[in-house]
Amino acid sequence: MKNNILILLLLISTTTFSQQIKKCITVEEEKLPNYKVKVIKTNHCVEPKEITIRSYVVTEWEKKKRKKRKKRKNEK
């Protein structure tokens, strides 16, 4: 009986820890006129939050996103 209770508590604790994990960096895109994109990167893991704002030409931003996807795909 004690073993069953212990296993149950372990399962509950692992599920609560897994739910608390959050992404450190969020990226937001915003379309601008003249074929540009404004990219806002926010790092939530650092105190105070780091916010980086950059603007790219649409084709340049798409190229960067493709590279990131390709890199992620190769890591798996």
Contacts in CASP RR format, 6 or more apart in sequence:
PFRMAT RR
TARGET T0000
AUTHOR 0000-0000-0000
METHOD contacts of the structure
MODEL  1
MKNNILILLLLISTTTFSQQIKKCITVEEEKLPNYKVKVIKTNHCVEPKE
ITIRSYVVTEWEKKKRKKRKKRKNEK
22 44 0 8 1.000
23 44 0 8 1.000
24 43 0 8 1.000
24 44 0 8 1.000
24 45 0 8 1.000
25 41 0 8 1.000
25 42 0 8 1.000
25 43 0 8 1.000
25 44 0 8 1.000
25 45 0 8 1.000
26 41 0 8 1.000
26 42 0 8 1.000
26 44 0 8 1.000
27 39 0 8 1.000
27 40 0 8 1.000
27 41 0 8 1.000
28 39 0 8 1.000
28 40 0 8 1.000
28 42 0 8 1.000
29 37 0 8 1.000
29 38 0 8 1.000
29 39 0 8 1.000
29 61 0 8 1.000
30 37 0 8 1.000
30 38 0 8 1.000
30 39 0 8 1.000
30 40 0 8 1.000
31 37 0 8 1.000
31 38 0 8 1.000
32 38 0 8 1.000
32 55 0 8 1.000
35 57 0 8 1.000
35 58 0 8 1.000
35 59 0 8 1.000
36 55 0 8 1.000
36 56 0 8 1.000
36 57 0 8 1.000
36 58 0 8 1.000
37 55 0 8 1.000
37 56 0 8 1.000
37 57 0 8 1.000
37 58 0 8 1.000
37 61 0 8 1.000
38 53 0 8 1.000
38 54 0 8 1.000
38 55 0 8 1.000
39 53 0 8 1.000
39 54 0 8 1.000
39 55 0 8 1.000
39 56 0 8 1.000
39 61 0 8 1.000
40 51 0 8 1.000
40 52 0 8 1.000
40 53 0 8 1.000
41 50 0 8 1.000
41 51 0 8 1.000
41 52 0 8 1.000
41 53 0 8 1.000
41 54 0 8 1.000
42 49 0 8 1.000
42 50 0 8 1.000
42 51 0 8 1.000
42 52 0 8 1.000
43 49 0 8 1.000
43 50 0 8 1.000
43 51 0 8 1.000
56 64 0 8 1.000
END
